[in-house]
Amino acid sequence: MAQQTVTKEDFESLLMDSFVDNEPLEGAVVKGTVVAIEKDLAIIDVGLKTEGRIALKEFGQAGRDGTIQVGSIVEVYVDRVENAAGEAVLSREKARREESWVKLEEMYNNNERVEGTIFNQVKGGFTVDLEGAIAFLPRSQVDIRPIRDIAPLMNVLQPFQILKMDKRRGNIVVSRRAILEESRAEQRSEIVQQLEEGQVVDGVVKNITDYGAFVDLGGIDGLLHVTDIAWRRVNHPSEVLTIGETIKVQIVRINHESHRISLGMKQLQADPWDGIEAKYPIEAKFTGRVTNITDYGAFVELEPGIEGLIHVSEMSWTKKNVHPGKIVSTSQEVEVVVLEVDPDKRRISLGLKQTLANPWESFAEKFPVGSTIEGEVKNKTEFGLFIGLDGDVDGMVHLSDLDWQKSGEVALEDYNRGDMVTAKVLDVDVEKERISLGIKQLATGETTSSASGDAGDAGGIRKGGVVTGTVIEVNDGGIEVRIADTEMTAFIRRADLSRDRNDQRPERFSKGEKVDARVTQYDRKTSRIQLSIKALEIAEEKEAVANYGSSDSGASLGDILGAALKDRETK
């Protein structure tokens, strides 16, 4: 046999043919044949040394319904020619993704909808077949509201909106909810255009919350706020409404931008506040039911839709700083008096204590000034005693009205809480709810002489007159003085020590010092006297200005007072 000679050109040709036949297939999409199906895997021959395996689920619906069979020709993506096990690494999912990626990317950029099929459930959501590409559908993007059963939506061709595409990672995220919201927005817009404020429509109660109810008006929801359900107080919408109930409502307000609709039921009824002033005249008495209690008072329903407020200050004549819940209770029937009606603000002020007798008026009628009463010492303060009296009211005995001979602070030491004392009624101020009492006025010797005007008594004392007194006690509240030529004592309060605030300091006085003061109040019958140094200074200044000129004439106040003082010294 003759030996065949291989030329250089032949060798090069064979080498090139070898390169063409063995061109790398990795990263390419090729056609392959299904040679076998084992359980959930398809064995694919793509012309390499070994076959590759692909999970049937990667073929989407075709893999699930048995369309993929032995002999089927499929396009697959060659990930690796050979792995450690000597098998080709193939992917149907990547092949389909490569096929449809360009098309999907174009639709994504144009904000177009895509069609796909939900075919599997994974952690956090579902997988969707988008014409060959596998996308992820988050659970939150399935529907507008959370749905419990996804089965009716599985394996059904339906539209989706692409939210995100990442080609490098091969990720596609889609949303079904966006499609529904867009459709719903279009539907809502059409419905809103057909509605008008003031229109009366039928609706179905769809949901109930603490603040109201959502009513379905036939494709769009409106909010019926709890305050618009009825004219009367409604604590919770469930008291009046039930889910699924058909109700008649009025459209109160429409926001065409947000498509929000406010509804009302009470607007379909007559306003009970019309003519309210004639129905509830001031000072008239009515009976109502307590509906709500707060820190500042209690609300009373006079009729359905009409409530008034009893302020805490109008609840009791004598119980001060007490929570309204300790005076009345919810659902209690109470009699009240109308104090004020404001139809514009829809407010009615009521009084509870006004239905009862004023204890200070009753006391004044039963115990007029000069009467003798007996009571228990309820409290002891630095300025006197508080005595418990009939009608659950208190009277006060001031320091200066405790004893003729002793200073107020010394006399106060003789009394303790719980002591029963006898006192004289000196004054009853119904408006200010004050009762002034005196204990020393019951001392017969001093009271008799003071009232008679005999020698050595207070016969020369009159209101507006000037008296001289000797300081016998000094405390933070003022000074106590004994009036010259009498046994009477009086307490001059701090505010009456001087017209100059800087000199209203009790400590600038000392025991034994003599002071002049003006009598601002004197009751000869009760021997009650009030003095003021401040009033005397003001009177002297007015007299000086009247006698020695005025500041208008060019003289200063200092010049005027100086002239008056000099004139007094010369006299």
PyMOL commands that set and color helices and strands:
alter all, ss='L'
color gray80, all
select helices_A, chain A and resi 8-21+56-59+61-64+92-109+139-141+151-153+177-194+226-228+237-239+266-268+276-279+312-314+324-326+353-355+359-366+399-401+408-412+440-442+444-452+494-496+501-503+506-508+533-548+551-553+557-570
alter helices_A, ss='H'
color red, helices_A
select strands_A, chain A and resi 29-38+41-45+52-55+73-80+89-91+113-122+125-130+133-138+157-166+171-175+200-208+212-216+221-225+246-255+260-264+285-294+297-303+306-311+333-342+347-351+372-381+384-389+393-398+420-429+434-438+466-475+478-483+489-493+514-523+528-532
alter strands_A, ss='S'
color yellow, strands_A
deselect
rebuild
show_as cartoon
